[in-house]
């Protein structure tokens, strides 16, 4: 029945020369939230070793408040498969800085999906990073 009403209304609009878009109210322009500064992801040492020289994908969802901060819980949508890795990503997102979403010129609270590809660097022993000489085995 609803389908028939829609067809009748559409036919009526077409016969009267009105466009369907004329019925739509002016919707405000919405600008999504943006990342201003992504906080460093502090992985535990064992996780760094496990994923050294790999890129790990994680997708998170967060709600960004009108002040640009994370409001509430950050949810893992696609897990890395490692709880410690996921928790480090969540902590990073919670410390990050965002610009809020805007509806026209008014800041609004809005959710954002962030697909992240985290490249885990190779671990360099501290003495090598400081340029100290390594003993040579004889």
C-alpha positions as CSV (number, residue, x, y, z in Angstrom):
1,X,0.0,0.0,0.0
2,X,2.8,2.4,0.9
3,X,4.5,1.6,-2.4
4,X,1.4,2.5,-4.3
5,X,1.1,5.8,-2.4
6,X,4.7,6.7,-3.3
7,X,4.0,5.9,-7.0
8,X,0.9,8.0,-7.0
9,X,2.6,10.9,-5.3
10,X,5.5,10.6,-7.7
11,X,3.2,10.5,-10.7
12,X,1.3,13.5,-9.4
13,X,4.5,15.5,-9.0
14,X,5.6,14.6,-12.5
15,X,2.3,15.6,-14.0
16,X,2.3,18.9,-12.2
17,X,5.8,19.8,-13.2
18,X,7.3,19.8,-9.7
19,X,10.6,18.1,-9.1
20,X,11.1,15.6,-6.3
21,X,14.0,17.8,-5.0
22,X,11.6,20.6,-4.5
23,X,10.0,18.6,-1.7
24,X,13.4,18.1,0.1
25,X,14.0,20.7,2.7
26,X,17.3,22.5,2.7
27,X,19.6,20.2,4.7
28,X,22.5,21.7,6.5
29,X,26.0,21.1,5.2
30,X,27.7,18.6,7.6
31,X,31.5,18.6,7.8
32,X,32.8,15.4,9.5
33,X,35.3,15.6,12.4
34,X,39.0,15.6,11.4
35,X,42.2,14.4,13.2
36,X,44.4,17.4,14.1
37,X,47.0,15.4,16.1
38,X,47.2,11.6,16.4
39,X,48.8,10.7,19.7
40,X,51.7,8.3,19.4
41,X,50.8,4.6,19.8
42,X,52.8,3.3,22.8
43,X,53.1,-0.5,22.2
44,X,54.4,-2.7,25.0
45,X,57.9,-4.0,24.2
46,X,56.7,-7.6,23.6
47,X,54.1,-6.4,21.1
48,X,56.8,-4.2,19.3
49,X,58.9,-7.3,19.0
50,X,56.0,-9.5,17.8
51,X,55.0,-7.0,15.0
52,X,58.4,-5.5,14.2
53,X,58.6,-4.4,10.5
54,X,54.9,-5.1,10.0
55,X,51.9,-2.9,9.2
56,X,48.9,-3.8,11.3
57,X,45.4,-2.8,10.4
58,X,42.9,-1.7,13.0
59,X,39.6,0.1,12.6
60,X,38.1,2.1,15.4
61,X,34.9,4.1,16.0
62,X,34.9,7.1,18.3
63,X,32.5,9.9,19.2
64,X,34.0,13.3,18.9
65,X,32.5,16.0,21.2
66,X,31.8,19.6,20.2
67,X,35.1,20.5,21.9
68,X,37.1,18.1,19.7
69,X,37.8,15.5,22.4
70,X,36.8,11.8,22.4
71,X,33.5,11.5,24.2
72,X,32.9,8.1,25.7
73,X,34.2,4.7,24.7
74,X,36.5,4.1,21.7
75,X,35.3,0.8,20.0
76,X,37.4,-1.6,18.0
77,X,35.5,-2.3,14.8
78,X,38.2,-4.4,13.1
79,X,40.7,-5.9,15.6
80,X,44.4,-6.4,15.0
81,X,43.9,-9.8,16.6
82,X,46.0,-8.8,19.6
83,X,44.3,-7.3,22.6
84,X,47.4,-5.4,23.8
85,X,47.9,-3.9,20.4
86,X,44.2,-2.9,20.2
87,X,44.4,-1.3,23.7
88,X,47.4,0.7,22.7
89,X,45.5,2.0,19.7
90,X,42.5,2.9,21.9
91,X,44.7,4.8,24.3
92,X,46.2,6.7,21.4
93,X,42.8,7.7,20.0
94,X,41.7,8.9,23.5
95,X,44.7,11.2,23.7
96,X,44.4,12.5,20.2
97,X,43.1,15.9,19.2
98,X,40.3,16.4,16.7
99,X,38.3,19.2,15.2
100,X,34.6,18.6,15.8
101,X,32.0,17.9,13.1
102,X,30.1,21.0,12.0
103,X,26.5,21.4,10.8
104,X,26.8,24.6,8.8
105,X,28.7,26.7,11.3
106,X,27.7,25.0,14.5
107,X,30.0,22.4,16.1
108,X,28.2,19.1,16.7
109,X,29.0,15.8,18.4
110,X,29.6,13.1,15.8
111,X,31.0,9.6,15.4
112,X,34.0,8.9,13.2
113,X,35.4,5.6,11.8
114,X,39.2,5.5,11.6
115,X,40.8,2.8,9.6
116,X,44.4,2.8,10.8
117,X,47.4,1.1,9.3
118,X,50.1,1.1,12.1
119,X,53.6,0.5,10.8
120,X,55.7,-1.1,13.6
121,X,59.3,-0.1,13.2
122,X,62.3,-2.5,13.6
123,X,63.6,-2.5,17.2
124,X,67.1,-1.1,17.4
125,X,69.0,-2.1,20.6
126,X,69.6,1.0,22.8
127,X,73.4,0.8,22.6
128,X,73.2,0.8,18.8
129,X,70.8,3.7,18.8
130,X,73.2,5.7,20.9
131,X,76.1,4.9,18.6
132,X,78.0,2.9,21.2
133,X,80.5,0.4,19.9
134,X,79.5,-3.3,20.0
135,X,82.0,-5.8,21.3
136,X,83.4,-8.1,18.5
137,X,83.3,-11.8,19.3
138,X,86.7,-13.3,18.7
